[in-house]
Every structure is written in C-alpha cells, then in structure tokens.
Amino acid sequence: MNEQVFANPLGTERVGKLMIRYAIPSIISIVVNSLYNMVDQVFIGQGVGYLGNAATNVIMPLTTILMALAFMLGDGLHESKLWEKPTR
C-alpha cells in the first residue's frame, strides 16, 4: 500500500502565510453575507415597510453571533483529535 503522510501546515508554515490562507476566505464570506443583507433590507423596506426593516435589524446581530459560534465549534471539532480513532 502506498500511503503518503503530509505534515500539518499549522505546525510548519509561517504565521503570516497561514493568516492569509485562512483569514481571507472568512473575510470574503463576511463581506458577501453583508452585501446580501443590505440588498435584502432594500427589498424588505419596499415590500413590508419600516417594521420589517426594524425586525431584521434586531435579529441580525444575534444571527451573526450564532453563526460565528457554529463556525468556531464546527471548525474546532473538525480540526481536533476528537474524530480520530484511538490507537493502541
């Protein structure tokens, strides 16, 4: 069997390179999500009115916080040793 073992880049790469590799996609996703929400506010304002905008503006910070926690826990569990089978 031909198995290749790759080194974990988190332990071998430079911190600056890792920041670019992992932070840039996160920043792009946050910007796209913000643009989506701004366009959504325009349509809600035209269709529902100011009460619809008020409701979405109240819930938006809660949604962002819950999404950040879900990403943090999901990525943390994925990268942790919890998913590996114990070796004897």
Order of alpha helices (4+ residues) and beta strands (2+ residues): alpha-alpha-alpha
